[in-house]
Amino acid sequence: MSKKIARKVLCVMDAFWKRHYSLKKDSTLLLLSELQKRHFEIFLTSLEDLNKIKPTDFDFILMRKDPPVDQKYLKACRTLETFHKTTPVINNPSVIRQWSEKSMILNFPQWIPPTIITKSFRQASIFLKKYGEVVLKPLNSYASKGIRLISSSRDIKNIKTSVMLQAYLAHIKTKGEKRIFMVDGKAHGALLKIPSKKNFLANPDLGARLSSTTLSLREKKMCREIGQFLKKNGIFFAGLDVIDEHLTEINFTSPGLLWEWNELTKQRHEKKIVNLMIQYTKNLYFLLPSPVLLCSCSPLCIPGMETTIAR
């Protein structure tokens, strides 16, 4: 009787075992916990330790490292691109390297608000004069860091690197911002984020409240078109941010809010995501130029991680 070969998953994530990192409501933890319930062995690594990895030791690799997308992050993506030749990587590291979560929306001009990327004070001033109020976003930040609401040219006088400017959608204060969860090219649900009275940002960490929501006909059409692009480009899991039926951002480096989505809907959405993930990687495996060979390796997870993930 042949011995069953254990299935193994490597997750590239923030090194919480090296420095302070909160696992409270961590979406990566939910996904890993569900994979472990399916009898996958879970291994962890950070960007710094990727050069120690033999990719063919694993069934597939999850890239779940939070931005910022700096030079260290981009170098890791190039390493993962070589891994992706023999072992499926979620999400496609080539796309992560080539696009930012801000700039990817430029592929869909029909769905986005008026938007430019520039480091020119003159261009920024013209854009601001045309729309009155604009939202300034650093291209490689995350979690609302560095995002500002601009109404005066004085506030853009010192921009030195390229930034994104979007016409301010004032309805965010009353209608909120939807986070639409895209899995394998399809919309699987959404939640609504409504900013606090003191802020224009729909971020729960900044006081935004959450509620359940549904998609309009326009949003469903938007998701079908964007979903085709995501699927074609190997973006298995993404979160669309949508304000007043306008796409403002595509989160694909390490999309979160799974805990919150579960709490609002009283469901465990990670179960369906992992079901689709396993099937997706099986399909992707057959498209790879050479087979994935499983062999023994030293666990990269810290002692007790199995217990931590299973909670």
DRENSENU-651346 format. One line per 10 residues: for each residue x, z, y of C-alpha. Coordinates in pm, 1 decimal, decimal comma. Layout:
<pts>
X:Z:Y ~ ... $
</pts>
This chain:
<pts>
0,0:0,0:0,0 ~ 153,5:-106,1:329,0 ~ 196,0:150,0:601,2 ~ -21,5:91,4:907,3 ~ 182,7:10,6:1217,9 ~ 89,8:230,7:1512,3 ~ -36,9:58,3:1823,5 ~ 161,0:139,4:2135,5 ~ 93,3:107,5:2508,0 ~ 346,8:148,3:2784,9 $
218,3:255,9:3126,1 ~ 427,9:205,5:3439,5 ~ 307,8:462,3:3691,0 ~ 408,2:717,1:3952,9 ~ 654,6:959,9:3795,9 ~ 441,2:1273,6:3818,5 ~ 674,1:1440,0:3566,4 ~ 961,2:1410,0:3817,3 ~ 787,0:1518,4:4137,9 ~ 460,4:1659,1:4265,6 $
172,8:1427,0:4186,9 ~ -194,2:1515,7:4157,0 ~ -366,9:1405,4:3837,2 ~ -703,9:1520,6:3969,2 ~ -947,0:1229,5:3945,3 ~ -668,4:991,8:3846,7 ~ -808,0:660,6:3718,0 ~ -493,3:584,1:3518,7 ~ -540,2:910,2:3329,2 ~ -894,4:807,5:3235,1 $
-776,8:475,0:3095,0 ~ -487,8:631,7:2902,2 ~ -712,6:901,9:2762,5 ~ -956,3:640,6:2633,7 ~ -673,3:436,8:2480,5 ~ -546,7:747,4:2306,3 ~ -893,1:805,2:2159,4 ~ -857,8:456,7:2007,4 ~ -537,5:581,9:1836,7 ~ -290,5:410,9:2067,5 $
37,2:590,4:2125,0 ~ 87,9:634,5:2498,2 ~ 431,2:596,0:2655,4 ~ 510,2:645,3:3023,1 ~ 782,0:512,5:3247,2 ~ 859,9:477,8:3615,8 ~ 996,3:183,3:3812,8 ~ 1346,2:328,3:3795,9 ~ 1350,6:339,3:3415,0 ~ 1211,2:-5,8:3335,2 $
1559,1:-136,1:3251,3 ~ 1563,9:99,0:2950,2 ~ 1252,5:-58,1:2800,3 ~ 1232,9:-294,8:2506,2 ~ 899,6:-469,4:2573,2 ~ 844,2:-589,2:2217,4 ~ 807,7:-225,8:2111,7 ~ 459,9:-231,6:2266,4 ~ 126,3:-402,1:2209,6 ~ 79,4:-432,5:2584,8 $
194,5:-285,6:2914,5 ~ -14,7:-141,6:3198,1 ~ 128,2:-172,7:3549,3 ~ -42,7:116,5:3731,1 ~ 215,8:212,0:3992,1 ~ 64,7:276,4:4334,3 ~ 200,3:91,2:4637,4 ~ 379,0:69,7:4875,9 ~ 499,3:-265,6:4750,1 ~ 859,6:-227,5:4865,3 $
1179,6:-386,4:4733,6 ~ 1193,7:-143,0:4440,9 ~ 836,7:-235,7:4348,6 ~ 907,9:-609,1:4372,8 ~ 1221,0:-573,1:4158,6 ~ 1011,9:-398,0:3893,7 ~ 760,0:-683,1:3903,8 ~ 1037,5:-933,7:3838,3 ~ 1142,8:-728,0:3535,5 ~ 783,1:-715,8:3414,6 $
760,0:-1093,0:3453,6 ~ 1030,4:-1128,5:3188,1 ~ 846,0:-875,1:2969,6 ~ 525,2:-1076,6:3011,1 ~ 684,4:-1367,3:2821,1 ~ 657,7:-1169,1:2496,3 ~ 425,2:-876,2:2570,3 ~ 100,2:-885,5:2770,6 ~ 122,3:-706,5:3105,9 ~ -188,6:-590,9:3297,2 $
-214,2:-696,9:3578,1 ~ -4,5:-1013,6:3592,6 ~ 322,7:-904,5:3760,4 ~ 384,8:-1251,0:3906,6 ~ 63,0:-1228,0:4107,6 ~ 138,2:-871,0:4217,2 ~ 474,9:-991,6:4345,9 ~ 346,5:-1304,2:4518,8 ~ 35,7:-1164,7:4688,0 ~ -40,0:-844,6:4874,5 $
-377,2:-673,6:4837,1 ~ -442,7:-769,9:5197,4 ~ -331,9:-1134,2:5192,3 ~ -502,6:-1238,4:4866,2 ~ -836,6:-1256,2:5046,5 ~ -708,6:-1559,5:5241,7 ~ -785,6:-1763,1:4928,6 ~ -1154,7:-1709,6:5009,3 ~ -1211,5:-1804,7:5376,5 ~ -1583,3:-1852,0:5311,5 $
-1625,3:-1482,5:5219,8 ~ -1402,9:-1295,4:5464,0 ~ -1451,0:-1185,0:5826,5 ~ -1237,3:-1352,4:6095,9 ~ -882,2:-1267,2:5986,6 ~ -525,2:-1355,2:6082,1 ~ -179,2:-1245,3:5970,8 ~ 72,5:-1246,3:6252,6 ~ 361,7:-1068,0:6419,6 ~ 308,5:-1254,5:6745,7 $
183,8:-1041,8:7034,2 ~ 37,2:-1352,4:7195,0 ~ -163,3:-1452,7:6885,7 ~ -276,0:-1094,6:6833,0 ~ -386,4:-1067,1:7197,7 ~ -588,4:-1390,1:7177,3 ~ -755,0:-1270,9:6856,6 ~ -833,9:-931,2:7011,1 ~ -979,2:-1088,9:7326,3 ~ -1204,7:-1310,4:7115,2 $
-1348,0:-1031,8:6897,3 ~ -1323,4:-726,1:7123,4 ~ -1240,0:-477,9:6850,0 ~ -1014,1:-552,4:6553,2 ~ -878,6:-361,1:6256,9 ~ -499,7:-367,9:6219,4 ~ -366,1:-334,6:5862,8 ~ -2,4:-315,3:5748,8 ~ 34,9:-570,4:5468,8 ~ 197,9:-350,1:5205,8 $
37,2:-10,9:5263,5 ~ -240,7:150,1:5061,8 ~ -504,1:427,3:5072,9 ~ -587,4:340,6:5436,8 ~ -237,2:433,0:5554,6 ~ -145,9:278,3:5888,8 ~ -487,2:116,1:5942,0 ~ -602,6:136,0:6303,9 ~ -900,0:26,5:6509,3 ~ -768,5:-167,1:6810,5 $
-953,9:-239,4:7134,2 ~ -666,2:-276,2:7381,6 ~ -366,5:-510,4:7386,0 ~ -151,3:-205,7:7462,4 ~ -202,8:-98,1:7100,4 ~ -46,4:-414,6:6959,8 ~ 241,5:-453,2:7204,1 ~ 499,6:-304,8:6968,9 ~ 421,4:-483,1:6641,2 ~ 751,2:-598,5:6487,9 $
647,7:-714,5:6142,5 ~ 356,7:-924,8:6020,7 ~ 26,1:-739,2:6011,2 ~ -329,0:-834,3:5925,1 ~ -591,1:-833,3:6198,5 ~ -960,7:-848,0:6109,4 ~ -1263,7:-857,0:6334,2 ~ -1418,6:-510,3:6322,3 ~ -1742,1:-503,6:6122,1 ~ -1935,8:-230,9:6302,0 $
-2202,5:-213,8:6031,9 ~ -1957,7:-15,6:5820,8 ~ -2077,1:294,9:6007,6 ~ -2435,0:250,4:5883,6 ~ -2412,4:22,8:5577,9 ~ -2077,1:147,7:5449,5 ~ -1824,2:-36,0:5236,7 ~ -1881,7:-133,1:4875,1 ~ -1615,0:-103,7:4607,3 ~ -1698,0:-363,2:4343,5 $
-1526,6:-318,8:4007,4 ~ -1405,9:-648,6:3861,5 ~ -1304,6:-648,3:3493,3 ~ -1182,6:-964,9:3321,2 ~ -1328,8:-1185,7:3592,2 ~ -1674,9:-1027,4:3614,4 ~ -1841,9:-766,3:3835,4 ~ -1930,5:-459,0:3631,0 ~ -2078,6:-242,4:3904,7 ~ -2011,5:-89,9:4242,9 $
-2023,7:223,1:4452,7 ~ -2085,9:268,0:4824,0 ~ -1844,8:445,6:5061,7 ~ -1988,1:556,5:5396,6 ~ -1738,8:676,4:5658,6 ~ -1768,6:1016,7:5819,5 ~ -1895,2:1032,8:6178,1 ~ -1539,6:1099,6:6295,7 ~ -1378,8:800,6:6124,2 ~ -1428,6:427,2:6075,3 $
-1243,3:423,3:5741,5 ~ -1450,8:436,2:5422,5 ~ -1202,8:652,8:5234,9 ~ -1322,7:957,4:5035,7 ~ -994,7:1134,9:5115,4 ~ -1085,6:1100,4:5484,3 ~ -1435,2:1238,7:5448,8 ~ -1632,6:931,3:5341,7 ~ -1931,7:1011,3:5123,7 ~ -2011,0:815,9:4810,0 $
-2336,9:691,4:4663,9 ~ -2452,7:447,7:4399,8 ~ -2541,1:92,8:4501,8 ~ -2632,2:-252,9:4375,6 ~ -2510,6:-601,2:4466,0 ~ -2697,1:-848,8:4685,2 ~ -2742,9:-1210,7:4580,0 ~ -2466,7:-1314,8:4821,5 ~ -2231,5:-1051,3:4677,6 ~ -2305,1:-1164,7:4322,5 $
-2219,4:-1523,3:4416,8 ~ -1902,8:-1399,1:4587,7 ~ -1800,4:-1208,8:4274,1 ~ -1852,8:-1511,9:4051,7 ~ -1621,2:-1723,6:4267,0 ~ -1356,6:-1455,5:4311,2 ~ -1384,1:-1359,5:3944,5 ~ -1283,9:-1709,9:3836,7 ~ -971,6:-1684,8:4053,3 ~ -883,8:-1338,2:3920,7 $
-928,1:-1441,5:3558,4 ~ -724,8:-1759,8:3602,5 ~ -440,6:-1559,9:3759,9 ~ -428,2:-1277,0:3506,0 ~ -582,1:-1004,5:3722,9 ~ -774,1:-816,1:3455,7 ~ -882,7:-515,9:3666,0 ~ -945,7:-524,0:4039,9 ~ -1155,9:-358,7:4306,6 ~ -1314,6:-564,8:4582,9 $
-1379,4:-395,2:4916,3 ~ -1684,2:-550,5:5081,6 ~ -1836,4:-467,6:5421,5 ~ -2168,7:-619,2:5524,8 ~ -2129,2:-884,0:5250,6 ~ -1778,8:-977,4:5371,6 ~ -1469,3:-941,4:5154,1 ~ -1203,2:-735,8:5334,2 ~ -952,2:-651,5:5059,4 ~ -876,2:-700,4:4688,4 $
-721,1:-396,5:4520,5 ~ -524,5:-509,6:4215,7 ~ -201,8:-306,2:4199,3 ~ -365,5:12,9:4074,8 ~ -739,4:14,3:4152,3 ~ -900,2:356,2:4139,6 ~ -1229,8:542,2:4197,7 ~ -1320,4:534,6:3826,1 ~ -1390,0:909,3:3819,4 ~ -1620,3:876,7:4116,7 $
-1798,2:573,9:3966,9 ~ -1852,6:769,1:3645,6 ~ -1990,9:1069,3:3831,4 ~ -2236,1:860,7:4033,9 ~ -2370,0:662,7:3738,1 ~ -2341,7:936,1:3471,0 ~ -2149,9:691,8:3252,1 ~ -1799,3:659,9:3111,9 ~ -1699,4:317,1:3237,4 ~ -1345,7:349,5:3103,2 $
-1488,3:292,3:2752,8 ~ -1610,0:-57,2:2839,5 ~ -1295,2:-134,4:3039,5 ~ -1075,0:-40,3:2743,8 ~ -1295,2:-241,3:2504,3 ~ -1243,0:-547,4:2722,0 ~ -874,3:-464,4:2773,9 ~ -803,9:-461,4:2400,1 ~ -982,3:-793,2:2350,8 ~ -811,6:-940,7:2658,0 $
-463,9:-851,4:2536,1 ~ -541,3:-989,2:2189,5 ~ -645,1:-1320,3:2343,7 ~ -342,9:-1321,0:2572,0 ~ -116,0:-1242,4:2278,0 ~ -207,2:-1572,9:2112,3 ~ -110,2:-1760,1:2429,7 ~ 239,0:-1608,6:2444,2 ~ 530,9:-1825,7:2334,1 ~ 659,1:-1577,9:2076,4 $
500,9:-1292,5:1878,7 ~ 495,2:-927,8:1977,8 ~ 703,4:-736,7:1723,5 ~ 643,2:-365,8:1690,9 ~ 937,5:-146,8:1607,1 ~ 1033,3:216,6:1640,2 ~ 1143,3:358,2:1972,7 ~ 1184,4:690,6:2143,1 ~ 872,1:817,2:2321,5 ~ 898,1:804,0:2697,8 $
618,4:1050,6:2755,1 ~ 704,9:1407,5:2851,9 ~ 648,3:1693,2:2605,4 ~ 281,7:1790,4:2595,7 ~ 166,5:1463,5:2747,3 ~ -55,2:1394,1:2447,0 ~ -250,3:1711,2:2520,6 ~ -263,8:1636,5:2890,8 ~ -398,6:1285,1:2839,8 ~ -659,4:1396,0:2587,6 $
-830,7:1636,2:2826,1 $
</pts>
